Amino acid sequence: MSLQGIRQLDLEFGPDRVRRNVVLAPYTTFKIGGPTDIFFEALTVDELERSIRIARATNLNYFLLGVGANILVGDRGFRGLVIRNCARGISVDAVNGLLRAESGAIFYPDVIEAAVSAGLQGIEHYVGIPSTVGGALWQNLHFLSPPPERERTMFIEEVLESAELLTEEGDRITAGVDYFNFGYDYSILHDRRDVVLTASFRLTPGSVEQMRHTIEANLEWRAERHPPLDSEPSAGSIFQKIEGMGAGRLIDQAGLKGTRIGGAEITRRHANIMINRGGATAADVLALIFLAQQAVREKFGVELRPEISFIGDFDPPSGKESRRTEDDEPD
Ligand SMILES: Cc1cc2nc3c(=O)[nH]c(=O)nc-3n(C[C@H](O)[C@H](O)[C@H](O)COP(=O)(O)OP(=O)(O)OC[C@H]3O[C@@H](n4cnc5c(N)ncnc54)[C@H](O)[C@@H]3O)c2cc1C
């Protein structure tokens, strides 16, 4: 590990803020994951940029963490530096329909509330999804269009105006939407180590009442179908969408809803979501992922590909036996 990098972070931000041996589980929505060697919370865009530049200049292995809603951190943790992005400033120019947010801003409620209370529409659909602005661009955040039609999937790229980036090469640029090469669950950020510093969204004036209606309806939709994060931690959908079939439907038809390995369970609410029943390890989740992949491969000849990212060092999948939960009624 780069001791020079750690020393430089200590000097730049003070040793109290450059923490050692911090367990990552509480910083993820799955509540799973071992310790990182070094942990730093960037409170401003400037701190984010400086810490990234130090890590790069000193060859200190680093990972940029949002709210940890799309990752599984290994039980052995992360060797190097985790920078948690807490740069959360938001400003709204209601006259010109522009909302600018720092990349660590929390999408819901903070960014959405700022837009809605200024009478600007275009991002209210994404209520209830745990995400920072940076994470939203990384994955091209998406959700169904408003009720009653819900006829299509809407993507964050549709309202992105531009973003300030610290590029892989170390330049600071303003990138337009085309730069991101957005797709389903994809942006160029998967393939380049660019860092989103801020993002500007182009929104349109709208009825606050109508937006509140969409917000309520979408929260209700989620509550009916998804496990509640506070009591049933998860990372959302585990596997990528399979056009025309649905990864969840295949897992369900393979008879795996309610299957548990250790503390990890394929929830009965939604077969593409695994939850931490308490004390789940990354090895339990890995074992459940392999089990689902194997069952769907054997039954349907289809390969399930994980949508989440695997961060840090992993133990082998746990050898604990799988079992169906008894406390839930079968469908
Ligand atoms: C209960 C639940 C429901 C969900 N529902 C949906 C849904 O309906 N639609 C949907 O699209 N997703 C959904 N997700 C997935 C998740 O919310 C999104 O992928 C979200 O955008 C992740 O953001 P994050 O801040 O947690 O990123 P993290 O998980 O912390 O990081 C994900 C990746 O983004 C990178 N990253 C983070 N910030 C930056 C930055 N500033 N610059 C460059 N790279 C960065 C990280 O390095 C990492 O590689 C759901 C997840 C959960 C837990």
The ligand as an SDF file (V2000), in Angstrom:
LIG
                    3D

 53 58  0  0  0  0  0  0  0  0999 V2000
  -33.7670   -0.6820   -2.5310 C   0  0  0  0  0  0  0  0  0  0  0  0
  -33.0810   -0.2890   -3.8220 C   0  0  0  0  0  0  0  0  0  0  0  0
  -33.8510    0.0720   -4.9240 C   0  0  0  0  0  0  0  0  0  0  0  0
  -33.2340    0.4350   -6.1290 C   0  0  0  0  0  0  0  0  0  0  0  0
  -34.0220    0.8060   -7.1710 N   0  0  0  0  0  0  0  0  0  0  0  0
  -33.4440    1.2540   -8.3150 C   0  0  0  0  0  0  0  0  0  0  0  0
  -34.2510    1.7230   -9.4070 C   0  0  0  0  0  0  0  0  0  0  0  0
  -35.4790    1.7360   -9.3510 O   0  0  0  0  0  0  0  0  0  0  0  0
  -33.6300    2.1780  -10.5090 N   0  0  0  0  0  0  0  0  0  0  0  0
  -32.2720    2.1950  -10.6080 C   0  0  0  0  0  0  0  0  0  0  0  0
  -31.7500    2.6510  -11.6300 O   0  0  0  0  0  0  0  0  0  0  0  0
  -31.4560    1.7410   -9.5930 N   0  0  0  0  0  0  0  0  0  0  0  0
  -32.0200    1.2820   -8.4660 C   0  0  0  0  0  0  0  0  0  0  0  0
  -31.2320    0.8180   -7.4370 N   0  0  0  0  0  0  0  0  0  0  0  0
  -29.7610    0.7820   -7.5880 C   0  0  0  0  0  0  0  0  0  0  0  0
  -29.0500    2.0230   -6.9980 C   0  0  0  0  0  0  0  0  0  0  0  0
  -29.9360    2.7820   -6.2340 O   0  0  0  0  0  0  0  0  0  0  0  0
  -28.4660    2.8890   -8.1090 C   0  0  0  0  0  0  0  0  0  0  0  0
  -27.5670    2.1580   -8.9100 O   0  0  0  0  0  0  0  0  0  0  0  0
  -27.7550    4.1330   -7.5460 C   0  0  0  0  0  0  0  0  0  0  0  0
  -27.5640    5.0240   -8.6150 O   0  0  0  0  0  0  0  0  0  0  0  0
  -26.4230    3.8340   -6.8530 C   0  0  0  0  0  0  0  0  0  0  0  0
  -25.8980    5.0680   -6.3700 O   0  0  0  0  0  0  0  0  0  0  0  0
  -24.8500    5.1110   -5.1730 P   0  0  0  0  0  0  0  0  0  0  0  0
  -24.5940    6.5300   -4.8400 O   0  0  0  0  0  0  0  0  0  0  0  0
  -25.3000    4.2350   -4.0700 O   0  0  0  0  0  0  0  0  0  0  0  0
  -23.5630    4.4700   -5.8560 O   0  0  0  0  0  0  0  0  0  0  0  0
  -22.5820    3.3770   -5.1920 P   0  0  0  0  0  0  0  0  0  0  0  0
  -23.3110    2.0850   -5.0740 O   0  0  0  0  0  0  0  0  0  0  0  0
  -21.9730    3.9310   -3.9640 O   0  0  0  0  0  0  0  0  0  0  0  0
  -21.4930    3.2580   -6.3310 O   0  0  0  0  0  0  0  0  0  0  0  0
  -21.8370    2.6330   -7.5530 C   0  0  0  0  0  0  0  0  0  0  0  0
  -20.7520    2.9510   -8.5810 C   0  0  0  0  0  0  0  0  0  0  0  0
  -20.8040    4.3360   -8.9130 O   0  0  0  0  0  0  0  0  0  0  0  0
  -19.5080    4.8940   -8.8160 C   0  0  0  0  0  0  0  0  0  0  0  0
  -19.6390    6.3080   -8.4500 N   0  0  0  0  0  0  0  0  0  0  0  0
  -20.2820    6.8070   -7.3750 C   0  0  0  0  0  0  0  0  0  0  0  0
  -20.1580    8.1410   -7.3630 N   0  0  0  0  0  0  0  0  0  0  0  0
  -19.4160    8.4890   -8.4280 C   0  0  0  0  0  0  0  0  0  0  0  0
  -18.9240    9.7240   -8.9420 C   0  0  0  0  0  0  0  0  0  0  0  0
  -19.1580   10.8940   -8.3100 N   0  0  0  0  0  0  0  0  0  0  0  0
  -18.1700    9.7190  -10.0630 N   0  0  0  0  0  0  0  0  0  0  0  0
  -17.8960    8.5360  -10.6910 C   0  0  0  0  0  0  0  0  0  0  0  0
  -18.3270    7.3320  -10.2560 N   0  0  0  0  0  0  0  0  0  0  0  0
  -19.0860    7.3190   -9.1280 C   0  0  0  0  0  0  0  0  0  0  0  0
  -18.8520    4.0880   -7.7090 C   0  0  0  0  0  0  0  0  0  0  0  0
  -17.4360    4.2160   -7.7300 O   0  0  0  0  0  0  0  0  0  0  0  0
  -19.3380    2.6870   -8.0460 C   0  0  0  0  0  0  0  0  0  0  0  0
  -18.5490    2.1310   -9.0620 O   0  0  0  0  0  0  0  0  0  0  0  0
  -31.8260    0.4460   -6.2230 C   0  0  0  0  0  0  0  0  0  0  0  0
  -31.0370    0.0770   -5.1090 C   0  0  0  0  0  0  0  0  0  0  0  0
  -31.6600   -0.2830   -3.9190 C   0  0  0  0  0  0  0  0  0  0  0  0
  -30.8180   -0.6430   -2.7260 C   0  0  0  0  0  0  0  0  0  0  0  0
  1  2  1  0
  2  3  1  0
  2 52  2  0
  3  4  2  0
  4  5  1  0
  4 50  1  0
  5  6  2  0
  6  7  1  0
  6 13  1  0
  7  8  2  0
  7  9  1  0
  9 10  1  0
 10 11  2  0
 10 12  1  0
 12 13  2  0
 13 14  1  0
 14 15  1  0
 14 50  1  0
 15 16  1  0
 16 17  1  0
 16 18  1  0
 18 19  1  0
 18 20  1  0
 20 21  1  0
 20 22  1  0
 22 23  1  0
 23 24  1  0
 24 25  2  0
 24 26  1  0
 24 27  1  0
 27 28  1  0
 28 29  2  0
 28 30  1  0
 28 31  1  0
 31 32  1  0
 32 33  1  0
 33 34  1  0
 33 48  1  0
 34 35  1  0
 35 36  1  0
 35 46  1  0
 36 37  1  0
 36 45  1  0
 37 38  2  0
 38 39  1  0
 39 40  1  0
 39 45  2  0
 40 41  1  0
 40 42  2  0
 42 43  1  0
 43 44  2  0
 44 45  1  0
 46 47  1  0
 46 48  1  0
 48 49  1  0
 50 51  2  0
 51 52  1  0
 52 53  1  0
M  END
$$$$
